[in-house]
Amino acid sequence: MPELPEVQTIVNDLQKILPGLKISGVSTDAKNLFRKESFDDFRKEVVGKKITNVERKGKNILINLSGNKTILIHQKMTGHLLYGKWTPSLASDGVKIKSWTANEDGPIKDDPMNRFIHVVFDLSDNPPRLPPRLGEAGGEAGKQLALSDMRKFAKVLVLHTDKLGETADLNLGVDPFDKNFTLEKFKEVMRSKKSGKIKTVLMDQSLIAGIGNIYSDEILWMAGVHPLKKIQDLNEKELVMIYKAILPILDKALLARGTSSSDYRDVAGEKGSYQKMTVAYRLTGNPCQKNDGGTITRIKVGGRSAHFCPAHQEM
């Protein structure tokens, strides 16, 4: 599942492209993605609206529109947003869309992970903007924003912008990139959880928003804390070490444009590169990079995989 660095990479890219463009149409072959309303109602709410900006809340992408509307997209396990051009293929009834074909050469067309297109937003520009000068960012009318999602687990909603704070999907904990995410705030959050294993607690979105399976492994490896250690048993030093590991790991992954060990791609269909830098995640059987004689081991924690070094991450 895309985590904070992957979602922030997509948001950063889209913020350079989408503001000022209008949504002129929406198509789908997977109406189940529109969880809380019919697809027809969703389309009526967003078509004709201008995109004002794009932001992130936890692992959610928020595309803010004119008219007090916001599109919320949670990419879930295998979803990612792409920016390009596609042509639909119709089913035998001549009405329903069967699939989309990418029109432009490059990774959006060539990488098989980008072929699972299930939602397409048509983008227009009226009145036309001046094209961006060399080196500037800017979107292009006539292009499209598409959601590729192999498993079709993603979630797409339209909400009232002024009521986002009332939305259950956005009832999240503190964001690691928030200026209020201090050591004291982190300790307060950890102490609010009376029990639970630290790996699971770090992934609890109601406590800290954006950390998932990949980066919890990386953070705990750097902090030297065993993923099974109970939150109530963590001492002061361990809490400090975990806190000090969070931002460096997330910043490094953001600079690497995320982890593409599985499905994740950026809006151009390109892979991130953090999978080449991992110290624990999916490195089962490899010697620990601390050269401490340990070997990265995989265990299950709360139904999820955890990767750690038993030599320096002791219970």
C-alpha positions in Angstrom: 0.0 0.0 0.0 1.4 3.5 -0.9 2.5 5.2 2.4 3.3 8.8 3.2 6.4 9.2 0.9 4.5 7.6 -2.1 1.4 9.6 -1.6 3.3 12.9 -1.0 5.3 12.3 -4.2 2.0 12.0 -6.2 0.6 15.0 -4.5 3.7 17.1 -5.2 3.6 16.1 -8.8 -0.1 16.8 -9.2 0.1 20.1 -7.5 2.4 21.2 -10.3 0.0 20.0 -13.0 -3.7 20.2 -12.0 -4.5 23.6 -10.4 -6.4 25.7 -12.9 -7.6 22.8 -15.1 -11.3 21.8 -15.1 -12.8 18.3 -14.9 -14.7 18.0 -18.2 -15.7 14.4 -17.8 -15.3 11.2 -15.7 -15.5 7.6 -16.9 -15.2 4.3 -15.0 -15.5 0.5 -15.5 -15.6 -0.1 -11.7 -18.4 1.7 -10.0 -17.7 -0.1 -6.8 -14.8 2.3 -6.2 -17.3 5.0 -5.5 -18.2 3.8 -2.1 -20.7 6.2 -0.6 -22.7 7.3 -3.6 -23.6 6.3 -7.1 -21.1 7.0 -9.8 -23.6 9.1 -11.6 -24.0 11.3 -8.5 -20.2 11.6 -8.2 -19.9 12.7 -11.9 -22.6 15.3 -11.5 -20.8 16.8 -8.4 -17.3 17.1 -10.1 -17.8 17.7 -13.8 -17.4 21.4 -14.7 -15.5 22.1 -11.5 -12.0 23.8 -11.5 -9.2 22.2 -9.6 -7.8 24.6 -7.1 -5.1 22.6 -5.4 -4.0 19.1 -4.3 -3.0 18.1 -0.8 -2.4 15.0 1.4 -4.0 13.9 4.6 -2.4 10.7 5.9 -2.5 8.3 2.9 -5.4 10.2 1.3 -5.1 12.4 -1.8 -7.4 15.4 -1.7 -8.1 17.2 -5.0 -9.9 20.5 -4.0 -12.3 21.9 -6.5 -14.3 25.1 -7.0 -17.9 25.0 -5.6 -16.8 23.8 -2.1 -16.1 20.2 -3.4 -13.1 17.9 -2.7 -12.3 14.6 -4.3 -10.8 12.1 -1.8 -8.8 9.3 -3.3 -7.3 6.5 -1.1 -5.2 4.3 -3.3 -5.4 1.3 -0.9 -3.2 -1.7 -1.8 -2.4 -1.4 -5.5 -3.7 2.0 -6.7 -1.8 4.9 -8.1 -2.7 8.0 -10.1 -1.3 8.6 -13.6 -1.3 11.7 -15.9 -1.4 11.1 -19.6 -3.8 10.2 -22.4 -5.9 7.0 -22.9 -8.5 5.7 -25.4 -11.3 3.6 -24.1 -12.3 0.3 -25.7 -16.1 -0.4 -25.5 -17.8 -3.7 -24.6 -20.0 -5.5 -27.1 -23.0 -3.4 -26.1 -21.2 -0.3 -27.5 -21.7 1.6 -24.3 -19.9 0.1 -21.3 -16.1 0.6 -21.2 -14.1 -2.6 -21.3 -10.6 -1.2 -21.0 -8.3 1.8 -21.7 -5.2 1.9 -23.9 -2.4 4.4 -23.3 -1.8 6.7 -26.2 1.7 7.9 -25.3 5.0 6.0 -25.4 6.9 5.5 -22.2 6.3 3.8 -18.8 2.6 4.5 -18.7 2.2 2.4 -21.8 5.1 0.0 -21.3 5.1 -0.9 -17.6 2.5 -3.6 -17.0 1.7 -2.2 -13.5 0.2 0.9 -15.2 -2.3 -1.0 -17.3 -5.1 -1.5 -14.7 -7.0 1.7 -15.5 -10.4 1.9 -13.9 -11.2 5.7 -13.5 -10.4 8.4 -16.0 -10.9 12.2 -15.4 -10.9 14.3 -18.6 -9.2 17.7 -18.1 -9.9 20.9 -20.0 -8.8 24.5 -19.9 -11.3 27.1 -20.6 -10.2 29.9 -21.0 -6.9 28.5 -22.1 -3.8 29.2 -20.0 -0.5 30.2 -21.5 1.7 27.1 -21.9 4.4 26.9 -19.2 7.8 28.2 -20.2 10.8 25.9 -20.2 11.5 24.7 -16.7 8.1 25.7 -15.3 5.4 23.3 -14.2 2.0 23.2 -15.8 -0.8 20.9 -16.8 -2.1 20.4 -20.3 -5.7 20.6 -21.5 -6.8 17.5 -23.3 -4.8 15.2 -21.0 -6.3 12.9 -18.4 -5.9 11.9 -14.8 -6.3 8.1 -14.4 -6.5 5.7 -11.5 -4.7 2.4 -12.1 -5.6 -0.2 -9.5 -5.0 -3.9 -10.1 -7.2 -5.2 -7.3 -9.8 -2.5 -7.5 -9.7 -1.8 -3.7 -9.2 2.0 -4.0 -11.7 4.5 -2.7 -13.0 7.6 -4.5 -15.3 10.0 -2.8 -16.6 13.6 -3.3 -17.0 15.7 -0.1 -17.9 19.2 1.0 -14.5 21.0 1.4 -15.7 22.9 4.4 -16.8 19.7 6.2 -13.6 17.6 5.7 -13.0 17.7 9.4 -16.2 15.8 9.9 -15.2 13.0 7.6 -14.4 9.6 9.2 -11.8 8.9 6.5 -9.8 11.9 7.7 -10.1 11.2 11.4 -6.4 10.7 11.6 -3.5 11.1 14.1 -0.6 13.6 13.9 1.2 13.8 10.7 5.0 13.3 10.8 5.5 16.2 8.5 3.5 18.5 10.7 5.5 21.1 12.6 3.6 20.0 15.8 5.1 16.5 15.5 7.6 17.1 18.3 9.3 14.6 20.6 6.9 15.6 23.4 3.9 15.1 21.0 5.2 11.7 19.9 5.6 10.6 23.6 2.1 11.8 24.3 0.7 9.8 21.4 2.7 6.7 22.5 1.5 7.0 26.1 -2.1 7.3 24.9 -1.9 3.7 23.7 -2.1 1.5 26.8 -1.0 -1.7 25.0 0.0 -3.1 21.7 3.2 -4.1 19.8 5.3 -1.1 18.6 5.2 -2.3 14.9 1.4 -2.2 15.0 1.2 1.0 17.0 3.4 2.8 14.5 1.0 1.8 11.7 -2.2 2.9 13.6 -3.5 5.8 11.5 -5.5 7.2 14.4 -2.2 7.8 16.2 0.3 8.7 13.5 -0.9 9.3 9.9 1.0 7.9 7.0 3.3 5.2 8.3 2.7 1.6 7.1 4.4 -1.7 6.7 7.5 -0.6 4.8 8.5 2.4 6.9 7.7 0.9 10.3 10.3 -1.8 9.5 12.8 0.8 8.4 12.2 3.1 11.4 12.4 0.3 14.0 15.6 -1.1 12.4 17.2 2.4 12.6 16.0 2.8 16.2 17.2 -0.6 17.3 13.8 -1.7 18.6 12.2 -5.1 18.2 8.9 -5.0 16.3 7.2 -7.2 18.9 8.2 -5.1 21.9 5.1 -3.9 23.8 4.4 -0.2 23.8 4.1 -0.2 27.6 7.6 -1.7 27.9 9.4 0.9 25.8 11.9 3.0 27.9 12.7 6.7 27.4 15.7 6.0 25.3 13.8 3.7 22.9 11.0 6.3 22.5 13.6 8.9 21.6 15.4 6.7 19.2 12.1 5.8 17.4 11.1 9.4 17.2 14.6 10.4 15.8 14.3 7.7 13.1 10.9 8.7 11.7 11.6 11.9 9.8 15.1 10.8 8.4 13.5 7.6 7.0 10.5 9.4 5.5 12.5 12.2 4.1 15.0 9.8 2.5 12.1 7.9 0.9 10.4 11.1 -0.3 13.7 12.2 -2.0 13.8 8.7 -3.6 10.2 9.2 -4.8 8.9 6.3 -2.8 9.2 2.5 -2.8 8.3 0.5 -5.9 9.1 -3.0 -4.7 5.5 -3.8 -5.8 2.8 -1.8 -7.6 3.5 1.8 -6.8 4.4 4.2 -9.6 4.4 8.0 -9.8 2.1 10.1 -12.0 4.4 9.6 -15.0 4.3 5.9 -14.5 7.9 5.8 -13.2 9.2 3.7 -10.3 10.5 5.2 -7.1 13.9 4.1 -6.0 13.8 3.6 -2.2 13.5 -0.2 -2.6 17.3 0.0 -3.5 18.0 1.7 -0.2 16.0 -0.4 2.3 17.8 -1.7 5.4 15.1 -4.2 6.6 12.0 -4.3 4.5 11.9 -7.4 2.3 15.6 -8.2 3.0 15.0 -11.6 4.7 18.1 -13.6 4.8 20.5 -10.7 4.1 23.2 -9.8 6.6 22.4 -6.7 8.7 23.9 -3.6 7.3 25.1 -2.7 10.8 27.6 -5.5 10.4 26.6 -6.8 13.8 26.5 -10.4 12.8 22.7 -10.4 12.5 20.6 -11.6 9.6 17.4 -9.9 8.6 14.5 -12.1 9.8 10.8 -12.0 8.8 8.0 -12.6 11.3 4.3 -11.9 11.5 3.0 -9.1 13.6 -0.8 -8.6 13.7 -1.2 -10.4 10.4 1.5 -8.3 8.6 5.1 -9.1 7.8 7.8 -7.5 9.9 11.5 -7.5 8.9 14.2 -6.9 11.6 17.7 -7.8 12.8 17.6 -9.9 15.9 21.2 -8.9 16.8 20.6 -5.2 17.4 16.8 -5.2 17.7 16.6 -7.4 20.8 13.5 -8.1 22.9 
